[in-house]
Amino acid sequence: MARWFCQVNNHEELLEAAAFAKERSLHIFVLGLGTNLILGKHIDGLVIRNNIRGKTFSDSEVKAASGENWEELVGFCNYKGVPGLENLALIPGSVGAAPIQNIGAYGVELSDRLKTVETLNLITNEVVTFSNADCEFSYRDSRFKKEKEWFVTGVTISPRNELVFEYPDVKAYLEENELKESSKAIYRAVCAARVRKLPDFRRFPNVGSFFKNPIVTTEEYQRLKDRFPEMPKHIDPRGIKLSAAWLIDSLGLKGESVGGISISRQHALVLVNHSAATFDDLQKISKFIRKRVYSAYNVLLEVEPEVCPPQLSL
């Protein structure tokens, strides 16, 4: 529950909301679709629900307001024949949340495709357009996660023709369906993989991948590989990316539960709220998983979704 709540549909309403918060010295919490958000307790401030809409397409760029639905945007790009976002299909959430989290899947991160991020500073009312480099992107991170004063109002994306299809799920789908590599075929492959592997958050409440895939050095990976030859990996510019799902699954933790929360039997990275679970339940099962993985592999898992209020720890 929030002390104050409002929905903004345009920049003028956003400025009014920011002024309301300043007059009362309220903390501001921005809410998109809430699909990557964990609420821990009462929010003592103003929650601003982002409903700023609008999108345009051209051969050189895609512009979308931050209140647009990300899944729908990628699907519409696929329908219009605009390439580049197909690997990011069916990721739930708003367009505005996408650069904050630097969402990614199947070998592509949003930062690989993003041109600019348009923002409004909630403190100064300054309108600033950040270039890709200015966003300080890293794995599931950006400057906007740390600098909460920036309200993302829109993004500009550059279409890309290079195809990324090396992930086994994607390659297998293309081969099984005798499809040539194309943006539309990869979109179909990614959608099929996500539907098959991930429980639908609309039926089984969850926030998607609960832990980030850990990145280790080449030396650390080799030590692990010597002990666990079957451990999968993906080459990453920052080192070797391990599969957090594999680490959890290899310990036989699927189906384990605490209170109303359980580790999905469908995908080891997903924690499902089955019966009005509490934040305490979530804390306990998160710490249980992290402890088991660290004990077995000496790898520390990091929580991926945002926790609000931010001082609450998982």
C-alpha positions as CSV (number, residue, x, y, z in Angstrom):
1,M,0.0,0.0,0.0
2,A,1.2,3.5,-0.9
3,R,0.6,6.7,1.1
4,W,0.0,8.6,-2.1
5,F,-0.7,7.3,-5.7
6,C,-1.3,8.9,-9.0
7,Q,-1.2,8.0,-12.7
8,V,0.4,10.3,-15.3
9,N,-0.5,10.2,-19.0
10,N,1.8,13.0,-20.3
11,H,4.6,15.3,-19.4
12,E,2.4,18.0,-17.9
13,E,0.8,15.5,-15.5
14,L,4.3,14.2,-14.6
15,L,5.4,17.7,-13.7
16,E,2.3,18.2,-11.6
17,A,3.0,15.0,-9.7
18,A,6.7,15.9,-9.1
19,A,5.6,19.4,-7.8
20,F,3.1,17.7,-5.5
21,A,5.8,15.5,-4.0
22,K,8.3,18.4,-3.6
23,E,5.7,20.5,-1.8
24,R,5.2,17.7,0.8
25,S,8.9,16.4,0.8
26,L,7.7,13.0,-0.4
27,H,9.8,10.2,-1.8
28,I,8.8,9.3,-5.3
29,F,8.5,5.7,-6.5
30,V,7.9,5.2,-10.2
31,L,5.7,2.2,-11.3
32,G,5.6,0.8,-14.7
33,L,3.7,-2.5,-15.1
34,G,5.3,-3.9,-11.9
35,T,6.4,-7.2,-13.5
36,N,10.0,-6.9,-12.1
37,L,9.1,-5.4,-8.8
38,I,9.0,-6.9,-5.3
39,L,7.0,-4.9,-2.7
40,G,8.2,-5.4,0.8
41,K,6.0,-3.2,2.9
42,H,4.0,0.1,3.0
43,I,5.5,2.8,0.7
44,D,5.7,6.0,2.6
45,G,5.7,8.4,-0.4
46,L,4.1,9.1,-3.8
47,V,3.8,6.2,-6.3
48,I,3.6,7.5,-9.9
49,R,2.1,5.0,-12.3
50,N,3.5,5.7,-15.7
51,N,1.0,5.6,-18.5
52,I,2.7,7.9,-21.0
53,R,2.0,6.3,-24.4
54,G,3.0,6.7,-28.1
55,K,5.3,5.1,-30.6
56,T,6.6,5.8,-34.1
57,F,8.5,3.6,-36.6
58,S,10.8,4.4,-39.5
59,D,13.6,2.7,-41.4
60,S,16.3,4.3,-39.2
61,E,14.7,4.2,-35.7
62,V,11.9,3.2,-33.4
63,K,10.6,5.7,-30.8
64,A,8.4,4.6,-28.0
65,A,7.1,6.4,-24.9
66,S,8.0,4.8,-21.5
67,G,4.4,3.8,-20.6
68,E,4.1,1.5,-23.6
69,N,4.1,-2.3,-23.1
70,W,7.4,-3.8,-24.0
71,E,6.0,-7.2,-25.2
72,E,3.6,-5.4,-27.5
73,L,6.3,-3.1,-28.9
74,V,8.5,-6.0,-29.8
75,G,5.6,-7.9,-31.3
76,F,4.6,-4.8,-33.4
77,C,8.2,-4.4,-34.6
78,N,8.2,-8.0,-35.7
79,Y,4.8,-7.5,-37.5
80,K,6.2,-4.3,-39.2
81,G,9.4,-6.1,-40.3
82,V,11.6,-3.9,-38.1
83,P,14.6,-6.2,-37.0
84,G,16.8,-6.1,-33.9
85,L,14.5,-6.8,-31.0
86,E,13.4,-10.3,-31.8
87,N,15.6,-11.9,-29.1
88,L,13.8,-9.7,-26.5
89,A,10.3,-11.0,-27.3
90,L,7.8,-11.8,-24.5
91,I,9.8,-10.0,-21.8
92,P,7.0,-8.5,-19.7
93,G,7.1,-4.9,-18.5
94,S,7.0,-1.4,-19.7
95,V,9.3,0.3,-22.2
96,G,10.5,2.7,-19.5
97,A,11.7,-0.1,-17.3
98,A,13.7,-1.8,-20.1
99,P,16.7,0.6,-20.1
100,I,16.7,0.9,-16.3
101,Q,17.1,-2.9,-16.1
102,N,19.0,-3.2,-19.3
103,I,16.9,-6.2,-20.1
104,G,18.4,-9.1,-22.1
105,A,17.7,-12.6,-23.4
106,Y,19.0,-15.1,-25.9
107,G,22.3,-13.3,-26.5
108,V,21.0,-9.7,-26.9
109,E,20.8,-6.9,-24.4
110,L,18.8,-3.7,-24.9
111,S,22.0,-1.7,-24.7
112,D,23.0,-3.5,-28.0
113,R,20.1,-1.8,-29.7
114,L,19.4,1.4,-27.8
115,K,20.2,4.8,-29.4
116,T,19.0,7.2,-26.7
117,V,17.0,7.4,-23.5
118,E,14.7,10.5,-22.9
119,T,14.3,11.6,-19.3
120,L,12.9,14.2,-17.0
121,N,14.7,15.0,-13.8
122,L,12.1,14.9,-11.0
123,I,14.1,17.3,-8.8
124,T,15.1,20.0,-11.3
125,N,12.5,19.4,-14.1
126,E,15.4,19.3,-16.5
127,V,14.7,17.3,-19.7
128,V,17.8,15.3,-20.7
129,T,18.4,12.9,-23.6
130,F,21.1,10.3,-22.7
131,S,23.2,8.7,-25.4
132,N,23.8,5.0,-25.1
133,A,27.3,5.6,-23.6
134,D,25.8,8.1,-21.1
135,C,23.5,5.4,-19.7
136,E,26.4,3.5,-18.2
137,F,24.9,0.2,-19.1
138,S,26.2,-3.1,-17.7
139,Y,24.7,-6.5,-17.1
140,R,21.1,-5.9,-15.8
141,D,22.1,-2.4,-14.7
142,S,22.3,1.2,-15.7
143,R,22.8,4.6,-14.2
144,F,19.0,4.9,-13.8
145,K,19.0,2.2,-11.2
146,K,21.3,4.3,-9.0
147,E,20.1,7.8,-9.9
148,K,16.4,7.6,-9.1
149,E,15.8,11.3,-9.9
150,W,15.7,10.4,-13.7
151,F,12.2,9.5,-14.9
152,V,12.5,7.7,-18.2
153,T,9.9,9.2,-20.6
154,G,10.9,7.4,-23.8
155,V,13.5,5.5,-25.8
156,T,14.9,5.6,-29.3
157,I,16.0,2.3,-30.8
158,S,18.1,1.7,-33.9
159,P,16.9,-1.3,-36.0
160,R,19.7,-3.9,-36.5
161,N,19.9,-6.5,-39.2
162,E,22.6,-8.8,-37.6
163,L,21.0,-12.0,-36.4
164,V,21.8,-13.6,-33.0
165,F,20.7,-17.3,-32.9
166,E,23.5,-19.2,-31.2
167,Y,21.5,-20.2,-28.1
168,P,20.5,-23.9,-28.2
169,D,16.8,-23.3,-27.8
170,V,16.7,-20.9,-30.8
171,K,18.9,-23.1,-33.0
172,A,16.9,-26.2,-32.2
173,Y,13.6,-24.5,-33.1
174,L,14.9,-23.2,-36.4
175,E,16.3,-26.6,-37.3
176,E,13.2,-28.6,-36.2
177,N,10.9,-26.2,-38.2
178,E,13.2,-26.0,-41.2
179,L,13.3,-22.2,-40.9
180,K,16.1,-20.0,-42.4
181,E,17.7,-17.5,-40.1
182,S,15.6,-14.3,-40.1
183,S,14.4,-11.8,-37.5
184,K,10.8,-13.2,-37.8
185,A,12.0,-16.8,-37.4
186,I,14.1,-15.9,-34.4
187,Y,11.1,-14.1,-32.9
188,R,9.0,-17.2,-33.3
189,A,11.8,-19.3,-31.7
190,V,12.2,-17.1,-28.7
191,C,8.5,-16.9,-28.1
192,A,8.2,-20.7,-28.3
193,A,11.1,-21.1,-25.9
194,R,9.8,-18.6,-23.3
195,V,6.2,-20.1,-23.4
196,R,7.6,-23.6,-23.0
197,K,10.1,-22.8,-20.2
198,L,8.6,-20.0,-18.1
199,P,5.4,-20.1,-16.1
200,D,2.9,-17.4,-17.2
201,F,3.1,-14.6,-14.6
202,R,-0.6,-13.9,-15.2
203,R,-1.6,-17.4,-13.9
204,F,1.3,-18.1,-11.6
205,P,2.5,-14.8,-9.9
206,N,6.2,-14.3,-10.3
207,V,8.8,-11.7,-11.4
208,G,10.5,-13.8,-14.0
209,S,14.2,-14.6,-13.4
210,F,14.8,-14.0,-9.8
211,F,18.6,-14.2,-9.9
212,K,21.1,-12.8,-12.4
213,N,23.3,-15.2,-14.3
214,P,26.7,-14.9,-12.5
215,I,29.7,-13.8,-14.5
216,V,33.1,-15.2,-13.5
217,T,36.6,-15.0,-14.7
218,T,38.1,-17.5,-17.2
219,E,40.3,-18.9,-14.4
220,E,37.3,-19.3,-12.0
221,Y,35.3,-21.0,-14.8
222,Q,38.1,-23.4,-15.6
223,R,38.3,-24.4,-11.9
224,L,34.6,-25.1,-11.9
225,K,34.7,-26.9,-15.2
226,D,37.4,-29.2,-13.9
227,R,35.0,-30.3,-11.1
228,F,31.8,-30.1,-13.1
229,P,32.5,-30.8,-16.8
230,E,28.8,-30.6,-17.7
231,M,28.5,-27.0,-16.5
232,P,27.2,-24.8,-19.4
233,K,28.7,-21.4,-20.2
234,H,28.3,-18.4,-22.5
235,I,31.1,-16.1,-23.6
236,D,30.5,-12.6,-22.4
237,P,32.6,-9.4,-22.9
238,R,32.9,-9.3,-19.1
239,G,34.0,-12.9,-18.6
240,I,32.3,-16.2,-18.6
241,K,28.5,-16.2,-17.9
242,L,27.2,-19.1,-16.0
243,S,23.6,-20.3,-16.0
244,A,22.0,-19.5,-12.6
245,A,19.2,-21.8,-13.6
246,W,21.6,-24.7,-14.1
247,L,23.3,-24.1,-10.8
248,I,20.0,-24.2,-8.9
249,D,18.6,-27.1,-10.9
250,S,21.7,-29.2,-10.5
251,L,21.2,-29.1,-6.7
252,G,17.7,-30.6,-7.1
253,L,16.0,-27.5,-5.7
254,K,13.0,-27.3,-8.1
255,G,9.8,-27.6,-6.1
256,E,11.4,-26.6,-2.8
257,S,9.1,-24.1,-1.0
258,V,9.0,-21.8,2.0
259,G,5.5,-20.7,3.1
260,G,3.6,-19.7,0.0
261,I,6.6,-19.4,-2.3
262,S,8.1,-22.3,-4.3
263,I,10.9,-22.7,-6.8
264,S,9.1,-23.4,-10.1
265,R,9.3,-27.0,-11.4
266,Q,9.1,-25.5,-14.9
267,H,12.2,-23.2,-14.5
268,A,14.6,-23.1,-11.6
269,L,15.1,-19.3,-11.8
270,V,11.4,-18.5,-11.2
271,L,9.9,-18.2,-7.7
272,V,6.1,-18.6,-7.7
273,N,3.7,-17.1,-5.2
274,H,1.2,-19.9,-4.8
275,S,-0.8,-18.8,-1.7
276,A,-0.5,-15.2,-0.5
277,A,3.1,-15.5,0.5
278,T,4.8,-12.9,2.7
279,F,8.0,-10.9,2.1
280,D,9.5,-12.9,4.9
281,D,8.8,-16.2,2.9
282,L,10.6,-14.6,-0.1
283,Q,13.6,-13.6,2.0
284,K,13.9,-17.0,3.5
285,I,13.8,-18.9,0.2
286,S,16.1,-16.4,-1.5
287,K,18.7,-16.9,1.2
288,F,18.2,-20.7,1.2
289,I,19.0,-20.8,-2.6
290,R,21.9,-18.5,-2.4
291,K,23.5,-20.4,0.5
292,R,23.1,-23.8,-1.2
293,V,24.6,-22.5,-4.5
294,Y,27.5,-20.8,-2.8
295,S,28.2,-23.9,-0.7
296,A,28.3,-26.1,-3.8
297,Y,30.0,-23.8,-6.3
298,N,31.5,-20.9,-4.4
299,V,29.4,-18.6,-6.7
300,L,27.3,-15.9,-5.1
301,L,23.9,-15.2,-6.8
302,E,22.5,-11.7,-7.1
303,V,18.8,-10.9,-7.0
304,E,17.6,-9.5,-10.3
305,P,14.2,-7.8,-9.7
306,E,14.0,-4.4,-7.9
307,V,12.9,-4.4,-4.3
308,C,10.8,-1.6,-3.0
309,P,11.3,0.1,-0.7
310,P,15.0,-0.2,-1.7
311,Q,16.3,-0.6,1.8
312,L,14.7,-4.0,2.1
313,S,17.2,-6.7,1.5
314,L,16.9,-10.2,0.0
